[in-house]
């Protein structure tokens, strides 16, 4: 099809023109105005692909992808075509809204947008999935262009002033709406406000320039961190420096991954190589060198041209200006608009309450660690680069069970089937494997059915193993491919991607206990995506959940790994079939709590620093120094420590003024898990499980998390269960330590007070 030329009535002035340009178009003044128009502007649209639902399967929302026949051309064309249709329809609705007789109703304004958004979101999610699991599917530059195109199309509906004003009218008559529909309207209003849709004149121009500069400086900060991380390499040839390191960790350092015990080994600042080296290297000078390189990344001490100190202040200033323009006192207040906690005071109260339990425990733990180190010949003051090494030594002396040595009891097939069986038992569902086209032989597809009615709830793909030739990204990922949607009659679809070691040497894939945590956590999020009953795409499943509540299902599922019966259920030696012995289960669970006070203080420190950065004007180094003395003493802050220069989560990532969010989610998850412990016998768990399914797994983003929690727990949150899980508070007499909630080392979550936590 030739390039399309269409008119656009630019009632939004310069701001609309700017948005159109961002979306991949050009708006420019026409030489002569078209008849019957009130504007001389035209929009030059990009080439529209010829693809139809008959020729391009990604345009058929009612079926899953046939990955055997899906190529990058079809993906590009589908995303481009659907993005254009979404934006064109937004313009059409804007045109309708200029007519005062056009009814401002949910059915007239929101439903049509959702009907077109769902196919577009689906096509783009498939492209994201394939980009994650196939390195060469779309070249980096092409994917980046497609990503920017998709982002512009998805945000266009929230940046429309006519739609924003229509939503205000719809909200004024919200009594006729279902609660999830009200949440959809509220989402449009909040997204619109935060995007600056209400700004006019110089304020709009200033916001546009500000966001452009902020995007640029965040990119520079991130680039500096990446460059500094990848630049450092230290070659080791002497095995005495890594002699005690388990083979799975050694493989991360070995130059030849197929021979992890063979020199040389390359020390880098990437995880898990960095942490593993600090834990196992006995040479203090080497640990100091690597620690210094890590905590000085992008500080400018090594290379002034890549220093991030000035960019930290620039990002803070621009975010403060952004908040002021939008009518907020500071960036934290702006951030709290999308959080369950609702206010800075609530979060500070939560952090302070946890601190009262964590601080004395940390001092006790560090004193014990120093005594232990001295008994092994250490004759100096404990420094930050000493903690990981002596902590690992002390932990191994206290608990003989090692998460790698017991991996033979956690073969992936057994753990996975045990997880599916447990989920079926707990939530009243059936999970069946189905044969469908997939992108690799490792991948399997499952359908989830309601256990009572047999009704299909949705489905998900599982891609479990690392494939360095295919997967560039490490870690674990959940991608929502389809959300439940009534107007399109679409069931949820998700993709789970892990990077576990594949089967080797005739053995099945064997998981470390950390791997098991990752599997349980991501599956909890998958259940929330698939089991939702909310039929509105914008707020279905994991969509629209407040940031500090989004990980509750993830953390809830990992709490079960603190239950001896569940651990024994999912464990089975790959050769003998025996489950993990009781004493090793207890050892493993107690090991997880080692130095929990220290870990919690570290999370409290970073959460507090984050909030101070975006609510005060003090220099960032002064904030670090002050909060370190509160949360990290008796450890001293090293003069050369510049760790905030390489903390992208707070500056270039998505957790600015929100670092506490994971802790908050973990707090609520522990409280919910406690209800199962209180229920006692396993046969009663199903009743509590159905309650959790009917709240967090069903209601998702269609209801405020305060209501969802109360629906599940019958009251406001309380921190006790979380503190018990860390061993920071004695277990109640009614609770066995075998059943008490446990937590992983990856993210320790603080709570609020011993009384219920009240949030708006």
N, C-alpha and C positions, 0 to 999 in steps of 0.2 A: 504494500500500500504506500502511496506517495505521502510525503510529509503533509500533515494535516494543519490547516490554518483555521483557528476558531476564535471568536471574540470572547472577551471576558470583561464584565462590568466591574471595574476596579473600585468598588465602593470603599475598600479599606485603605486606599491611598498607598503611600510608600511602603507600609508594612506588608500589605498583600503582595505588592510587587516583589519585595524581598523574599517572601516565603516561596513564591512561584519560582524565582530564580534558584533558590536552594533545592527545590524539588527536581531540578534538571531541565528547567525551561528558561526561555528568555522572554521578558516582558518589555516591549518597547513601543514608542509612540508611532501610530500609523500615519502615513502621509496624508490620507484622507479618511475621514470618519465614515464608518459604514452607516447605511440608513437605519433609522429607528434605534440608534444606540445613544446612550448618555455618556459614552466614554470613547476616547480615541485610541485605546490600548488593544493590542492583539496579543495572543499567546502562541508562540511557536512550539508545537509539541514534537517530541522525538518520534522517530520511525516506529510505527505500530506493527508488531509481528503479525504474519498471516495466521498463526496458530489458532486452532479451534479445539473444543473438547474432544472432537473425533481424532485430531492429529496429535494432540499433546496431552498426555495422561495427567499432568499436573494441573490441568484446567478442569479435571473431574474430581470435585471435592468428595463425592460419595464413595470413593474407593481408595484403597491404600496404594502406594507406589509399586509399580512393577520395576524393581531396581535393575533387573536384567536388561531392560530396554530403555533405561533412562540415561540420556546423555546431557552434556553441559549446554548444548545449544537449546534443548528443550527447557532446561532450567532457566537459562537467561531469558528466553522468550516469555516463559510463563510469568516470571517475576516482573519483567518490564511491562507486559500487557496488563497484568492485574493491578500493578501500581498505578498505571495510567487510568484505569477504570475507577479505582478508588478515589483518586484526586478529582477526576472529572465529575464523579457523582457528588463529591463535596461541593464543587462549584455549582452544580445543578441545584442542590439544596439551598445554597446561599442565594441563588437566584429566586427560588420559590419564597424564601423568607423575606424578600423585599416586598412581597405582596402582603399587606396587612390582613387580608382575608384568609391567608394560608394558616391552617390550624397548627398551633405549636403543641403538638402532642408527641408522646414517646413513639407511637406507631408511625407518625409522619417524618420524624427527624432522626431518631436513633435506630429504629429497626432497619431502614434502608442502608444506613452506613454499615451496620453489623452484617447485613447480608452480603455485602461486597468485601468487607474486611476479612471474613472467615476464609474464603478461598485464597486471598492474598497471603494471609498469615501462614496458611498451610504450605503454599508453594515455597515461601521464603524459608520456612522451618526445614523443609526437605533439603534445600540448598545448604543451609547451615549444617545439617546433619552430615551430608556427604562431604562437605569441606572439612569436617572434623575427623572423619574416618577414612578419607582418601586424599592424601597430600596433593596429588597431582590432578585432582578433579577439575578445579578452576584455578588458574595461576593467581598468585597473591594480588597483583595489581588489579586484575579483573574482578576478583572477589571483593576487594576494597571498594571499587566503584559500585558494584552491585549492592554492597552493604549500605553505602551512603544513599543510594537511590531508594532502598527499602526503608531506611530510617526516615527519610524525608516524607515518603508516602504515608508511613504509619503515624507520623506526628501531625500531618496536615489537618486532620479532623479536630485536633485539640487546639490548633492555632487559628481557628476560624472565629472571628468576632460574631457574625450572625448566628452561628450554631451555639456559641457560648451564651449569647443573650437569649436564644430560644430555650436553652437548658435552664436558665434562670426562671423563665416563665413556667416551664414544666415542673420545676421544683416547687414553685409557689402553689401548685395544685397537686402535690405529691401524694395526697391521700388516696388517689385512684391507682397508685402504682404499688406493685409488690416491693418488698424490702430490697431484694437484689436489684430491681430496676432503679430504685432510689440510689443505690450504691453506684450504678452506672452513671446516672445523672451527676452525682457528686464527683465522680471521677472526671467527667468532662469539665466540670467547673473548676476543680482543683488543678488539673493539668493545664487548663486554659490560663488560670491565674498565674501559675508558676512559670508559664511560658511567656508571660507579659502581654497577654491578649488585650488587657484593659488599658495598657499604656498608649498614649497618643503623643504626637508632636515630638519635641526634643527628647522626652523620656523614652519614647519608642526607639528613636535613633540611637540614643545612648545605650539602651539595653542591647540592641543589635550589635553595636561595636564591642560592648563589654563581653558578650557571650562569645563573639568571634575571637577576641584576645584571650579569654579564659581557655577556650578550646586549644588555642595555640600553645599557651604556656604549660598547660597540663600535658600536652604532647611532648614538649621539650623536657619536662621533668621526667616523664616516663622513659623517654629515649636515653637520657643521661643514666638512669638507673640500669636499664638494660645493657648499655655499653659498658658500664663499670662492672656489672655482674659477669658478663661474658669475657671481659678483657683479662681477668685474673686467672692464672693457671700456675700450679706448683707441682712439679714432677717429683714423685717419690720412687726410689728404687730399693730402699732398705725395708724389709718386711717387719722389722722390730717396731716400726711406728704405727702399724695397723694390724699387728699379729693377732689380736683378740677379736677382730671384727668378723661378724658372721658373713657367710658367703653371699647371701642376698644383698647385704649392704656393700660388701667388697666389690660386687659386680658393678655397682654404680660408679666406682672409682677406677676400675681396671680399664686400661687402654684397649685391651682385647677382652670384650665382654664374654666371650666363650671360654676364657681361661682366667677367671677372677683371681686365682691364687698366684698368677704370674706377673712379675714386674714388667713395665712400670705401672704406677698408679697415678692418676691425674686428679689433684685436688682443685676443685672449683668452688665458686660461691653459690652454685645452684643447689636447690634442695632435691633429694635428701643428702647429697654428698657433703654439704657444709656441716650440717648437724651431726652426721655420722662421724666425720673426722674429729670434731670437738669432743665427742663422746668416747672415742677409742684411741686417740693419739696420746701416748704417755709423755711425749716430749713437750714440756710447757712452752718453750720458746717457739716451737712450730705452731702450737695452738694460738699463742698470742699473735703471731704474724697473720694467720688466717682470720682470726677474730677481728683484728684491726682492719684488714682489707674489707671484710664484710660490713663492719659498722662505719667505715669511712667511704663507702660507695657514694659517688656523686657529691662528695662534700667539698670538692675543689682543692683539697690538700695535695692530691696527686696531680691533678690537672685542673687549673683554674677555669679553663674553658668549658668544663663539664660540671661545675659546681651548681648545686640546687638550692643553696641557702637563699639567694635572692629570689628564686622562683617560689619558694615556700611563702615568703612574704607577699609576693605578687599575687599568688593564688588566693591567699587569705584576704587581701585587700579587695580583689575583684569579687569574691563571693560575698564579702560584706556589702559592697556597693550594689550587687545584685539583690540582696535581701532588702536593703533600704529602698531601692526603686520599687520593689513589690510591696512595700508597706510593713516590713518586719523589722524588729529592733536589731536583729543580728541573724547570721546564717543558721545558728542552732534553732532559733525560733522558726525559721523557714523549714528546716529539716523536720521538725517535730510535726509538721502538717501531715506527713506520711508515716508516722510512727504510732504504735499502739500506746506507748507511754504518754504521749501527748504534750509533755512539757519538760523543760530542763530541770525544774525542781524535782519532779518525780524520778527522773534518772539519777540525779545527784543523791537523792535519798536512798535509792537502791544501792548505789555504789558505796555510800558511806556505811550503810548497814552491813554489807558484806565485809567491808574493811575491818569492822570491829572483830569479826571472827578470823579473818585471814591474816591480819598483821601479827598478832601474837604467835600464831602457828608458824608463820614464815620465820620469825626470829628463832623459834625453837628448832625448826628444821635446819636453818643455816648454822646454828650452834652445834647441832648434832653432826652435820656434815663436816664441819671443821675438825671436830673431835675425831671423827672417823678418818679423815685424811691424815691428821697428825699421827694416828696410830699406824698408818701405812708409810710413815717417813716424810710426809709433807711438812715443811718447816717455814711456811710463809703465810702472808695474809691472803684469804680467798679473794680472787678477782673474777670478773665476769667470765673470762676465758677458762677458768678452772671449774666452774659450777657443773657444766654438762659432764665432764670427765669424772669427777668424784661422785657426782650423783649416780651415774651409771654403775660405778664401782660399788657404792653403798647399796644400791638397789639389788644388784646381783648377789651381794653377800647376805641380804635379808631374804630374798626370794629366789629360790633356785630355778624356778620355771622361767624359761625364756620364750618370747613370742615366736621366735624363728625355729627353735628346737621343737616346739610343739605343733608346728605347721603341718606335720604329717597327720595330725588329728583333724585338720580342717581342709580336706580336699574340696575344691570348689563344687563339684557335682553334689556332694553330700550336704555341704553348707547351704547351697542354693535350694535344694529340694526341702531341706529342713526349714528354711525361711519361708518357702511357699506354703508348706504344711502348717506352720505356726500361724501365718497370716490368715489362712483359710479358717483355722480353728478360732482365732481371735475375733475376726471381723465378719464371719458368716458369708464368705465368698468362695468361689471355685476358680482356680487358675489352670487353664488348659493350654498346652502347647499346640500350635497349628503350623502346618506347612504352607508357607507363602514365599514369594520371591524376596530375597535378601541380598545385601551387597557383598557378603563374604560368607564362606562356609562356617565360620565361627559363630555367626549370628543366628539367633532363634527368635521366634515371635510367639507371644502369649496373648490369650484373651482372658479377661476377667468377667465372670458371671456372678450375678446375685445368687447366693446359696439357696435361697428359699424359692424364688420365682424362676430361676434359670435365665433371667433376662440378661442380655449382654450389656455390660457397663462400658467397656472400651478395651483397648489393647496396648501392648508395648513391645518394642524390640529390645533385645539384650545383646550387646557386643562386649564380651568380657575381657579379651586378652590384648596385651600390647602387641603392636605390629609396627616397629620403627619405620618400616618402609611405607606405611600407610598413615599412621597417626603421628602428627607432629606434636599435638597437645598431650600433656601428661595429666594424671589425676583422674577424677571421676566427674561425669557430666550427665545431667538430665535435660533433655530437650523436649519441650511440649510441641508436638507436631499438629495436633488438633485439639481445640477446646470444645466442651459440650456446647451445642448451639441449637436452640429450638427452631429458629426461623430457617436454618439450613438443614435441620434434622441430621446433625453430625454428632457422632460419639467421640469421646476423647481418644487420642493416640499419643504415645510418648516413645522416646528412645533413651535407653540407658547405656552409657559408654564408660567402660573401665579400662584400666591398663594393668591387669594382673599378669604375672608371669604365666606363660602358656604351659601346657603339659610338656615335660621333658624327661628323657632317659626312661621311658616306659612308665612314668608316674603321672597321675593326673595333676592338674594345676593345684598347688598347695598354697594356702593363704596364711599370711601372718595375722595376728589378732587385730592389728590396725586395718588390714584389708577387710576383715570381717566387719569391723565398725563401719568402714566406708560403704560396704555392700548393704548393710542394714539401713544406714542413714539415707542413702539415695533411694532405696526401695520405699521408704516411708514417704518421701516426696512424690514418688511415682504413684503410690496409692492415692494421695491427695489429688493428683491430677486426674486420675482415671475414675475414681469413685465419686466425684462430685455429682450432685443432683441439680446444681444451679444451671439453668438452660440459657444463660446470657454470656456470650463470648467474652465480653469485656471484664467480667468478674467471676468467671467460671474456674474451678480448680485452683491452681496456684496464682492465677491472675488477680491483681489488685489487692493482695494481702499486704498489710502494713509490714514494713521492712523488719521490724524487730519481732515479728510473729511468724515470718515466712518459714523458718526452720523448725518450727515446733514438731511436725510429724517426723522430720529427720532425727531430731534429738530424742523424741519419744521412743522410736524404734531402737536406737542405740542404748537406751536405758535398760532394755531387756538383756543386754549382754552383761549386766551386773547381776543377773539371776542365774543361780547355779543350775536349775532344772533346764532352762532354755539353752544354756551353753552346752550342757550334756546332750540335749536333743539334737543339736546341729553338728556335734562333733562325732567323728568316726574315723579311726585310723584307716588310711587308704589300703593297708595290707591286711591287718588282722580284723578290722571292723569294730574294734573295741572303742567305746567312748572315752573321753578324757577322764582320768581318775579324779576322784573328789578332791584330794589334796592338791593336785595341780590346778584344778579349777579355782580353789580358794587362793592359791598362790598367785595365779594370774590376775584375779580380780583385785587382790590387795596391792599388787604391784602397780596397778593403774592409779592408786591413790597416793603413791609415794611423792612427797613434797607438794601436795595439793595446795597448801597455803601459799607457797612460793609461786606456783603457776597462777593462782587466782590473783595474787597481788600484781603480777605482771600484766594480766588482763585489765585489772582495775586501773593500773597506771596508764596504759595506752588509751583506755576509754576516757579517763579524766583529761589527759593531755589533748585528745581529740576535741573534747567539748570546750576546753579552755582556748584552744587555738581559734575556734570559730565563735567565741562569745566575749573574748577580751582583746585588747590591743597590745598586750605585752609582747616583746620580742620572743621568737620561738625558742631560743636557747634559754631564756630566763624561765619560760614555762616548763621546759624540760627539767632544768635544774631544781626548780621548786617542787615539782611533783615527784621527781626521783627521790628527793630527800624524805618525802612523806611515804611513798609506797615501796621503795626499793631498799631503804636502809635496813640493815647495817652495811649493805654493799655500797661502795663509793662509785660515783659517776666518773669514769675516766675522762681526762681532759680532751682526749682525741676522739671520744665517742660522739658521732654525728648521725645516729641511727635514723633521725627523722628525714634526713636527706635521701633516704632510700626506703621510705614507707609509702608506697604508691596507693595502698588502700585508702589512706587519709587524704591524699593530695590529688593524684591523677586517677584514682579508682572511684568506686561507687559508695565508699563508706565514710565520706566526709561528714562530720557531726553525726555519725551513726555507727561508730566502731563498737559501741556497747551492744549492738543489736543481737549478735550471736549469743551473748550472755543472757539477754532477756529471754530469748527463745528457749534456751536450755533451762532457765528457771521454771518456766511454765511447763515444759516437758517433764521435768522431775516431779513437779507437783501432781501432774496428771498420772504419772506412773505410780505415785504413792497410793492412788485410789485402788489400783490393782493389788498392791501389797496389803492394803487394809481389808480388801475383800477376802484375802486368805487363800482358800482352796482353789486349785486350778479350775475346777468345774464351774466356778463362779466368774472366772475371767471373761467368759463369752459375754455376759451381761454388760460388763464394763467396756469390753471391746466394741460392742454394738453402740454403746453410748459415745465412744470416741469416733466411731465411723459416722454416726448421725450428727456429729458436731464438726470436728476439724476436717474429717475426710469428705464430708458431704457438703457443708456450708461454704467452705473455702473463702474466696474473696467476696462472696455475695452478701456477707454480713460483717459487721465490725468485730474484730477479734475479742473485744471485751465480752460481747454477747456470746460468741462462740465458746469462749472459755467457761463462762457461767453456765451455758447449756451443758457443757461436759462435766464440770466439777461442782456446780451448784453454789459457788461462792467466788470471791475474788482470789487472786493468786497469793500464795504464802511461800516464803523462802526455805522453810524447814527441811523439806525433802532434798533440796539441792545441797544444803549444808551437810546433811547426813551423808549424802553420796560421796562427799569429799573427805569425810572423816573429820569435819570441822565442828561437828556437834554430836553428842552421844546419841546412839540409836535408841529409840523408845523401847520399852520393855516388850511391847506388843509386836515388834518387828525383828525378825531374824536377820542377821547380817548376810545370810545366804540370799535373802530376798530383797535386801536394801538396795535402793537405786545406786548405780555406779556411773561414772563418767569417763569419757576418753580424755587423752592428753591434748587432743587437737584444738579444743576450744572450751574453756571452762567458763560457765555462765554464772554471773552474779544475780542475786535476787534483791528483793526490797527489804521489808522488815519482818519480824516474827509475827506481826499482825498482818492482816490481809493487805495487799497492795492495791490501793484504789487509784484508778486512772480514769480520765475523762472519756 
